[in-house]
Amino acid sequence: MTTILVVEDDKNQRLLYEQELKLEGYEVVTASDGKDALGKIQEQLPDLIVMDINMPKMDGIETMGKILGKNKEIPVIINTAYSNYKDNFMTWAADAYIVKSSDMLELKNTVKEVLAKKAKDS
């Protein structure tokens, strides 16, 4: 089963993403911030990471840098409320960039596309 790590500091959004992605048939692991995410990755390497940027302790950009520094094979989808981060070259390492929306369709479709691309490239 495909495992997705959802890194989101907002508890309600984290639960929503977890629920919606589980309904799509994925195994979902959650983390509340970047440090938590790094710990979860040590325990189990996910197939994909959906990550917020603005988080306490360690933001998504720093976290993504640490993750990709160790394992460039894990696709990362940045999922943030702020479109202005798209201009930050540090976010360009992500496989996709989504501005948060109440409509979960864009996130679900992007997850499918990124996983399909990863499978094709493997």
C-alpha positions in Angstrom: 0.0 0.0 0.0 1.2 3.5 -0.8 2.2 5.5 2.3 1.7 9.3 2.4 3.2 11.4 5.1 1.1 14.5 5.8 3.0 17.3 7.6 0.5 19.9 8.8 0.5 21.9 12.0 -3.2 22.7 12.0 -4.9 19.7 13.7 -8.2 20.0 11.8 -6.6 20.2 8.4 -4.3 17.3 9.3 -7.3 15.2 10.2 -9.1 16.2 7.0 -6.2 15.4 4.8 -5.7 12.1 6.6 -9.4 11.1 6.2 -9.6 12.2 2.5 -6.4 10.4 1.5 -7.4 7.2 3.4 -10.7 7.2 1.4 -8.5 7.3 -1.7 -6.9 4.0 -0.5 -3.6 5.4 0.9 -2.0 4.6 4.2 -1.5 7.9 5.9 1.0 8.9 8.5 0.8 12.4 10.0 3.2 14.8 11.6 2.5 18.2 13.3 5.7 19.9 12.3 9.0 19.5 10.5 10.9 17.9 13.5 8.0 15.4 13.9 8.2 14.6 10.2 11.9 13.9 10.3 11.3 11.4 13.2 8.4 9.7 11.3 10.7 9.3 8.2 13.3 7.6 10.4 10.6 5.1 11.4 9.1 4.5 8.0 10.0 5.9 4.6 6.9 7.3 2.9 6.2 7.0 -0.8 5.1 10.7 -0.9 5.1 13.7 1.4 2.4 16.4 1.5 3.9 19.3 3.5 2.8 22.7 4.8 5.4 25.5 4.8 4.4 27.7 7.8 4.9 25.5 10.9 6.4 25.9 14.3 9.7 24.3 15.3 10.9 23.7 11.8 9.2 25.1 8.7 8.4 23.1 5.6 11.2 24.5 3.4 13.9 23.6 6.0 12.3 20.2 6.5 12.1 19.5 2.8 15.8 20.4 2.5 16.8 18.0 5.2 14.6 15.2 3.7 15.8 15.6 0.2 19.4 15.9 1.4 19.2 12.3 2.6 16.8 10.9 0.1 16.1 12.6 -3.2 13.7 9.8 -4.3 10.8 10.9 -2.1 8.4 13.2 -3.9 7.2 16.2 -2.0 4.1 18.2 -2.6 4.0 21.6 -0.9 0.5 22.4 0.3 0.4 25.9 1.7 -2.0 28.8 2.2 0.5 31.2 0.7 1.1 31.5 -3.0 4.0 33.8 -2.6 6.3 31.0 -1.5 6.2 29.8 -5.1 8.7 32.5 -6.0 11.1 31.2 -3.3 13.7 29.1 -5.2 13.9 26.7 -2.2 10.4 25.5 -3.0 11.4 24.6 -6.5 12.8 21.3 -5.3 9.2 20.2 -4.6 7.5 18.0 -7.1 4.3 20.1 -6.9 3.1 23.2 -5.2 -0.6 23.6 -4.3 -2.3 26.6 -2.6 -4.6 25.2 0.1 -8.3 25.0 -0.8 -11.5 23.7 0.8 -11.8 21.6 -2.4 -9.7 18.5 -1.9 -9.8 17.5 -5.5 -6.7 19.4 -6.5 -4.7 17.8 -3.7 -6.0 14.3 -4.5 -5.3 14.7 -8.3 -1.8 16.1 -7.6 -1.0 13.1 -5.3 -2.1 10.7 -8.1 -0.1 12.5 -10.7 3.1 12.7 -8.7 2.8 9.0 -7.7 2.2 8.0 -11.3 5.3 10.0 -12.4 7.3 8.4 -9.6 6.2 4.9 -10.7 7.0 5.7 -14.4 10.5 7.0 -13.5 11.3 4.0 -11.3 
